[in-house]
Amino acid sequence: MTTAALILVHNKPVMLRRLLARLSAVGIRAIVHVDRKVAIDPFVEPCSEFGATLMDDRREIFWGGYSMIEAVSDMARKALADPNFTNFLHISGDTYPIVSNETLADWASRDIDQIDHWPAEPDSLVYRRIKNVYLPDSRIGELRSHRRHEERYLSRQIVDSLDEIRSVFEMKHSSNFPITFSKGANWWCLRRATLEMCLDKLRSNRELALWFRYSSNPDESVFNSLVASFADCSKVAQCPVAALWNYAPAPYEFKSVADFGKIASLKQPFARKFAEEAVDLLDHLDKS
């Protein structure tokens, strides 16, 4: 088994360097997408040092937007072009291994899909994420009360999309979502055939892709729903990345070696989010 890591980053280049060092130590090669809204220069050296591929064609990434799906799909297609890769790990740049290199290497050799897929009932609040029409990647989608009115203007992108938005609105209000809508963490590790299936469904079924594009938090449902609907779920394990949500602000950010006790209770091989200044904690994890 050979694993490719598909890493989304927008800050913390020092943290990325530490992550790439650990992945490289167990033979996991990385492809890195840097949000187009930030300068790429600080990420060039760590990627070059550890043989990671930096995506040239970068996208602007918006929190909870379909732009995340497009960026990870770009990385996935690049990784799939290499026939040597069998598994594909999708993580953020503030993620870090919390197990030994030996355990991490054993984990990377597992022939199983690892992704959360919790089905949402049609009358649930979660299901509304797919049933309603959202515009998370656009300025017009930011109409919450704390936004200044100067930030709520229409862009050329939105004006050009109005006909598509209208058709999606009619589609969603006249029919039901065509597959099982499932929710879970954004992060996963998928086998080659499963990832190829997901990308093919999004490429070949435009209506399905539009359901997701105009949904809320599609990063937490697209691959989750496709796996739940079309993969053999007897060969699916939980998301390989742990996060702590019972502390405010959530998810909890690990900042020092004092946080090691919180990490020790986690079961997955990776955790997030790590602060860039958590050098003593990362050193401690490297020695564990």
HUJOWO-V498286 format. One record per residue. RES is the residue in one letter. D_FIRST is the distance of its C-alpha to the first C-alpha in whole Angstrom. Layout:
RES | D_FIRST
RES | D_FIRST
This chain:
M | 0
T | 4
T | 7
A | 10
A | 13
L | 16
I | 19
L | 23
V | 25
H | 29
N | 30
K | 29
P | 28
V | 28
M | 26
L | 24
R | 24
R | 23
L | 20
L | 19
A | 19
R | 17
L | 14
S | 15
A | 15
V | 12
G | 10
I | 10
R | 12
A | 15
I | 17
V | 21
H | 23
V | 27
D | 29
R | 32
K | 35
V | 34
A | 34
I | 31
D | 32
P | 31
F | 28
V | 28
E | 28
P | 25
C | 23
S | 24
E | 24
F | 20
G | 19
A | 18
T | 20
L | 23
M | 24
D | 27
D | 28
R | 28
R | 30
E | 32
I | 31
F | 33
W | 32
G | 31
G | 32
Y | 30
S | 29
M | 26
I | 25
E | 26
A | 24
V | 21
S | 21
D | 22
M | 19
A | 17
R | 18
K | 18
A | 14
L | 14
A | 16
D | 13
P | 11
N | 8
F | 7
T | 6
N | 7
F | 10
L | 12
H | 16
I | 18
S | 22
G | 23
D | 25
T | 22
Y | 21
P | 18
I | 21
V | 19
S | 18
N | 16
E | 15
T | 14
L | 13
A | 10
D | 10
W | 10
A | 7
S | 5
R | 8
D | 8
I | 11
D | 13
Q | 15
I | 18
D | 22
H | 24
W | 27
P | 30
A | 33
E | 36
P | 38
D | 41
S | 39
L | 39
V | 35
Y | 36
R | 39
R | 36
I | 35
K | 39
N | 40
V | 40
Y | 39
L | 39
P | 36
D | 36
S | 39
R | 42
I | 44
G | 42
E | 43
L | 46
R | 46
S | 49
H | 48
R | 48
R | 51
H | 52
E | 52
E | 48
R | 48
Y | 49
L | 48
S | 46
R | 46
Q | 42
I | 44
V | 47
D | 45
S | 43
L | 45
D | 46
E | 42
I | 42
R | 45
S | 44
V | 41
F | 43
E | 45
M | 42
K | 41
H | 44
S | 45
S | 42
N | 39
F | 35
P | 34
I | 31
T | 30
F | 30
S | 28
K | 28
G | 25
A | 24
N | 23
W | 19
W | 16
C | 12
L | 12
R | 10
R | 11
A | 13
T | 15
L | 15
E | 17
M | 19
C | 20
L | 21
D | 23
K | 25
L | 26
R | 27
S | 28
N | 30
R | 33
E | 34
L | 31
A | 30
L | 34
W | 34
F | 31
R | 32
Y | 36
S | 35
S | 34
N | 31
P | 29
D | 26
E | 26
S | 27
V | 25
F | 21
N | 23
S | 25
L | 23
V | 20
A | 23
S | 25
F | 23
A | 20
D | 19
C | 20
S | 20
K | 16
V | 17
A | 17
Q | 19
C | 18
P | 16
V | 19
A | 23
A | 26
L | 30
W | 32
N | 35
Y | 36
A | 38
P | 37
A | 34
P | 31
Y | 32
E | 32
F | 31
K | 33
S | 34
V | 33
A | 35
D | 33
F | 30
G | 32
K | 31
I | 27
A | 27
S | 28
L | 25
K | 22
Q | 19
P | 17
F | 18
A | 22
R | 24
K | 27
F | 28
A | 31
E | 31
E | 33
A | 31
V | 31
D | 32
L | 30
L | 27
D | 28
H | 28
L | 25
D | 23
K | 25
S | 24
